[in-house]
Amino acid sequence: MEHIQNILKNPLLPKQNGNASSASPGELTTLADCPQCDGTGWTQAAFGAVESCSVCQPLRRRQAALASLPKPLHAMTFAVFKPGPGSHKGYDAALAFAHNTLCPWLLLAGDKGTGKTHLAVATILERAEHSEYGDPGRFIVYPELLAELRIGVGDGTMEMTLASYKRTPLLVLDDLGTEYRKGDGGKQSWSDEQLYRLLVHRYNNALPTLMTTNVPTEALDPRIADRLLHKGFCQVVVMQGQSHRSGRTW
C-alpha cells in the first residue's frame, strides 16, 4: 500500500490549507498565481476534507460575474456612480437589492441614459466582492436573450437555454421591452410568450430579479405588468435627470 506521505505529494490533490501563504485576495490577478491552491480552487482541510480556497475565491467570484458583462460595463460600480436628484432613489434601491435588504424584484424604469444599466451592473459587481450576499448574478440584455432563444429554436436548445435563465439564482435583465411587439388580433407574440415563461417561473419561485426598462409598464404584456406592480414583491423606481451619454435632460 502506498505510504500516506506519497499520496499527499500527488499534484492532482488539493494543497493543504496551512498558514504558509500570506497572499491577499486583492493581490491576485490570475488564478494560476494563487500560492494557496496553485489555481485548482480547492485546499485540503483536516481529516482529508476539501474546501474552497479562501485566497482566490474573491477573484473567482469576480471573474464569474464579469463573464456575463460586456467589457465596456466592467467599471460600472456603485463607487463611480454619481446619483443626482432624479436617480438617488434608484441608487439606494439597487444597493439595497445587492445587499438582500429589498424585496425579491426591482424594476428600474426611466428614459435613456439615466443610469439604469449602470446600477444594474453595479449590483452584480457589488455582490461579486461580497460572498455573504450570495450569487453575484447573471446579466443579459433583453434583445440578446431573444436572439439566444431564436438560435435555440433552430438547433433544438431553446428550452435548455430558457431553463438556465429561469433557474439562475439572480438575474439582471436589461432593456426589458426593447423588442416588445403586440401580437395581431390580441394574440401574444412569440417574444412575449418567452418573456412571460421566464418571469412567471422566477415570480412563482421568488427568485431575485432586477430589470431595467424605458417602456411604460402599461405598454408591456399585461400578465408581466401585473407582476411588476405587485407591491411588496417588486419595487419600481422611476429614474429621471440628465442623460449620462448625451447630456439631454428628461
DATAWO-V350432 format. One record per pair of residues at least 24 apart in sequence whose C-alpha atoms are under 7 Angstrom apart, sorted by the first residue. I is the first residue (numbers start at 1). GAP is how many residues later the second one is. D is the distance in Angstrom with one decimal. If there is no record, write none. Layout:
BEGIN
I | GAP | D
I | GAP | D
END
This chain:
BEGIN
14 | 26 | 7.0
14 | 28 | 5.5
14 | 29 | 4.7
14 | 30 | 5.4
15 | 28 | 4.8
15 | 29 | 5.4
16 | 27 | 5.4
16 | 28 | 4.2
16 | 29 | 6.2
17 | 26 | 5.3
17 | 27 | 5.5
17 | 28 | 5.7
24 | 31 | 6.5
25 | 30 | 5.0
25 | 31 | 5.7
25 | 33 | 6.4
25 | 34 | 7.0
31 | 25 | 6.5
58 | 71 | 6.4
61 | 67 | 5.3
62 | 66 | 5.1
62 | 67 | 6.7
65 | 59 | 6.5
65 | 60 | 6.7
65 | 63 | 6.3
65 | 71 | 6.0
65 | 72 | 6.7
65 | 73 | 7.0
68 | 70 | 6.0
68 | 71 | 5.4
69 | 70 | 6.2
76 | 42 | 5.4
76 | 45 | 6.2
76 | 46 | 5.6
77 | 45 | 4.3
77 | 48 | 6.5
78 | 41 | 6.9
78 | 44 | 5.4
86 | 153 | 5.6
86 | 154 | 4.5
86 | 155 | 5.2
87 | 152 | 5.1
87 | 153 | 6.1
89 | 148 | 7.0
90 | 147 | 5.9
90 | 149 | 6.4
91 | 28 | 6.6
94 | 25 | 6.2
94 | 29 | 6.3
95 | 28 | 6.6
98 | 25 | 5.0
98 | 28 | 6.6
98 | 29 | 6.1
99 | 34 | 5.9
100 | 33 | 6.7
103 | 129 | 6.3
103 | 130 | 5.3
103 | 131 | 6.1
103 | 132 | 6.9
104 | 102 | 6.1
104 | 103 | 6.4
104 | 104 | 4.7
104 | 105 | 6.6
104 | 129 | 5.8
104 | 130 | 6.4
105 | 103 | 5.6
105 | 104 | 4.9
105 | 105 | 5.8
105 | 128 | 6.1
105 | 129 | 4.3
105 | 130 | 6.4
106 | 103 | 6.5
106 | 104 | 4.8
106 | 105 | 6.3
106 | 128 | 5.3
106 | 129 | 4.9
106 | 130 | 6.1
107 | 103 | 5.9
107 | 104 | 4.8
107 | 105 | 5.6
107 | 128 | 6.2
107 | 129 | 4.7
107 | 130 | 6.3
108 | 103 | 6.2
108 | 104 | 4.7
108 | 105 | 6.5
108 | 128 | 6.1
108 | 129 | 5.1
108 | 130 | 6.1
108 | 131 | 6.9
109 | 103 | 5.7
109 | 104 | 5.0
109 | 105 | 5.6
109 | 128 | 6.0
109 | 129 | 4.7
109 | 130 | 6.0
110 | 103 | 6.7
110 | 104 | 5.0
110 | 128 | 5.2
110 | 129 | 4.9
110 | 130 | 6.1
111 | 103 | 5.2
111 | 129 | 6.9
111 | 139 | 6.7
112 | 102 | 6.5
112 | 131 | 6.7
113 | 130 | 4.2
113 | 131 | 5.1
113 | 132 | 5.7
114 | 125 | 6.3
114 | 126 | 6.1
114 | 127 | 6.2
114 | 128 | 6.4
114 | 129 | 5.0
114 | 130 | 6.1
115 | 129 | 6.8
116 | 96 | 6.1
117 | 57 | 6.6
117 | 95 | 6.8
120 | 52 | 6.7
120 | 90 | 7.0
135 | 34 | 6.4
135 | 35 | 6.8
137 | 32 | 6.6
137 | 33 | 4.4
137 | 34 | 5.5
137 | 35 | 6.9
138 | 32 | 6.3
138 | 33 | 5.0
138 | 34 | 5.9
139 | 32 | 6.3
139 | 33 | 4.7
139 | 34 | 6.2
140 | 32 | 6.4
140 | 33 | 5.4
140 | 34 | 6.2
141 | 32 | 5.8
141 | 33 | 4.5
141 | 34 | 6.0
142 | 31 | 6.1
142 | 32 | 5.8
142 | 33 | 5.7
142 | 34 | 5.5
143 | 35 | 6.8
143 | 36 | 6.4
146 | 45 | 6.9
162 | 36 | 7.0
166 | 32 | 5.4
166 | 35 | 6.3
166 | 36 | 6.1
169 | 38 | 6.4
169 | 39 | 6.8
170 | 37 | 6.6
170 | 38 | 5.0
170 | 39 | 5.7
171 | 37 | 6.6
171 | 38 | 4.9
171 | 39 | 6.3
172 | 37 | 5.9
172 | 38 | 4.7
172 | 39 | 5.8
173 | 37 | 6.2
173 | 38 | 4.7
173 | 39 | 6.6
174 | 37 | 5.7
174 | 38 | 5.0
174 | 39 | 6.9
175 | 37 | 5.3
175 | 38 | 4.7
176 | 35 | 6.6
176 | 36 | 5.9
176 | 37 | 4.9
177 | 36 | 6.6
177 | 38 | 6.2
177 | 43 | 6.8
192 | 29 | 6.7
196 | 28 | 6.3
END
